[in-house]
Amino acid sequence: MEEKINRYLDTIAPQLIEMADDIFDHPELPYEEVRSSGILCDWLEKEGFTVQRGIEELNTAFKAVYQNGPGGLNIGLLCEYDCLPNGHSCGHHMQGPVILGAAAALKNSGLNIPFTITVYGTPAEEVLTGKPKMIEKGCFRELDVALMTHAGEYCCVRTQSLTGINLKVVFTGVHAHDTAMPWANRSGFDAFVLAMQGMEFLRGHVHDGTRLFHQLYDAIGVKGNTDPSRAEGVFACRTFRLEDKEDLEKRMRNILEGAALMSGVKVEIEKTLDVMGTLGSESLGKLVMKFAKELDAPQINENVANTGGSNDFANITHLLPGTIARVATTPPGVATHSVEFLKYGKSQLSHESTVIGAKIIAQACAEMLKKPEILREVKTELSRRKAELAEKIAVLNGNA
Amino acid sequence: MYNAENLYRKIDSYKTDLANMADDIFDHPELPYEEYRSCELICSWLEKEGFTMERKAGGMDTAFRAVYEKGDKGPAIGFVLEYDCLPNGHSCGHHMQGPAILGAVKALKNSGPGRPFKLVVYGTPAEEVLTGKPRMIQAGCFQDIEAALMMHAHTNSYVGTKSMTGVNLETVFTGVHAHDTARPWGSRSGFDAMMQAIQAFEYLRGHVHDGTRFFYQISDAIGLKGNPDPSRAAATFSFRTYKMEDLQDLEERSRNILKGAALMNGVKVEIEKTLEVQGTLPNETIKSIMMHYAQEAGAIRLLPEHKAAGGSNDFGNITQIMPAAQFFTAMAPDGIALHTEAILKEGKTEQAHEAVAVAAKVVAATAAELIENPRHLEQAKAEFTEKKEELNRKKEALKI
């Protein structure tokens, strides 16, 4: 371990904790994180990072770079800062302080190795679109590795998250007087109901653990008149089986198109979300957990079950090696997104883990800088996992 | 109008023979396509009368064509008769049709109009399954006649002016069988597709004209027996309507439902149209002639207009290719329904016997009028052309 890193972080710990509490007290919804991202950018600028505030139309995204000498690894440190409608019940308020602390500690580590640190501020994780949009804009590609942190019940790494899509659907039929000329109308709502039934039948023919859910947004048509000609909603799927995504999307689209055909209406389908599942990195996970143990992080759990959620960091794991060093901020059993989780946002444990998280990440990065073979192994593992996934998809598509 | 007194007297002279033949056919009921005895009984009678016989007309064992020509270039009048029964016997009164038509053509041949004429009698099997005449039409029958006349038993007397049109679509959904508990994700259920198709047909009821009927029958959903296998399902989906212009539109919408259900469930669908029955294209010209002679011949409970009965008959297909009319003859007390056990008791009554003679008189006199007054036949043809064009215009209007 680099003791200098630990000492530096202990010194700035009060700053980090204050920053976390401040963001917690001023929660901002996805894409509205103006104040939170501003605080982080100001701090990074003061630390000597070159800061780009806003990335194209993503006003609350940012990129901050510090270069230590020419060449070397480009280490990516990612943080989120959006809240949920009930506040920071997903603990994103402590990510900025952890990542900033780790970045500054590395900058001031005195390691005589060339490297670049790139901090990416990524908005709107709760709607799972922040990082995918940034990827589309060309972000992250220059990085050799990406690390992030997340609050929760354990100090751990998770190797899986759910992949899936959301399909926004509008069925448009023909409106005609419901009692005088019912034969002339075509009901988008009928199509919607048939599509829902089709999705229910689909449950019987997919792998265990596949989640299908839907939401009806509009079935009112012209208000003040009975008009079921138009119906709008969203149909979604999630699964841990990364190879199933394309197949499920195709089957869902067939359901929606079939329902339209059956009801004589038009259908428009827009994919509003395409979230990838985590392509887990065991080697990066081991590295992170090694330091977690050495630093005696609270509530370490090395056999943690994968929860049934998605996160948009997973999209990054398909581009380059990445992992989330999760730290404990609540007692075990407290669910993220719950009101109870909010009670622990500024707790002693949360404060402690903010500092520990920064240490874990900074130490892991220092280790990678000192021992290039670690990242070589990490990259080999990613190539292998990508090839395995491609093979599974090919088998499913009958192209093996 | 043609003076039919000679015809009536002639028919009365052998009406006991006609009644005996009707009783004989009634006592030896034969199911659709199995009417060998009934058909031969009628054929041998016509042969004895000097008609030129073509047995197995249209390549069907129990169909025939019989021709008698007097002089040259007279109008060719067609007479159509049926002789199949239902599973419970002659509860649709088809046993009366052969004798009634034979009574008519014998009278025309021996005591008919002085002008040249050609009488063509068509024996048509399997009306109860509605496929006899459509198959004969496909085989080229009926092309040699200018108008077609028929009689049918009923509890009131009237000229048939409407019947339902529709199709039967025999459908097989074929999916993929996989172990239902071990590999459900590998299975694709034809049964699911069939259930969705059924639901969609229920929804379709809300978007069609009043009086449109949908019904279906599942013929197989078992797949491999002794194993839960819903991969294959077979059913017949049918509709009927009085709106003749809706036939193609409803067929297209029905097929879209079946194709959509297959698409939604990832299964194959095979659709075979096993029935296409046409609605009656009424001919008022022939009807008014028939009504005149029906009154004259003393038809009981003679109704000026056809009360919709809600059924189909395959004579409807004949009315779509030439001027035609079917005379329904009261042979049982009003209120007794065709196809029931109750009407079986009425099959050989004095009233039934009298109805055979009355129908023979009405059909013979109507034919004589068409032969003797060519302008009435021309008028009937012109009306047919006009109604056919009107129907086509309505069909075209639906496409817009």
Interface residues (C-beta under 8 A of the other chain):
Chain A: P182 W183 A184 N185 R186 S187 D190 V193 L194 A195 Q197 G198 F201 G204 H205 V206 H207 R251 N254 I255 E257 G258 A259 A260 L261 M262 S263 G264
Chain B: P184 W185 G186 S187 R188 S189 D192 M195 Q196 A197 Q199 A200 Y203 G206 H207 V208 H209 R253 N256 I257 K259 G260 A261 A262 L263 M264 N265 G266
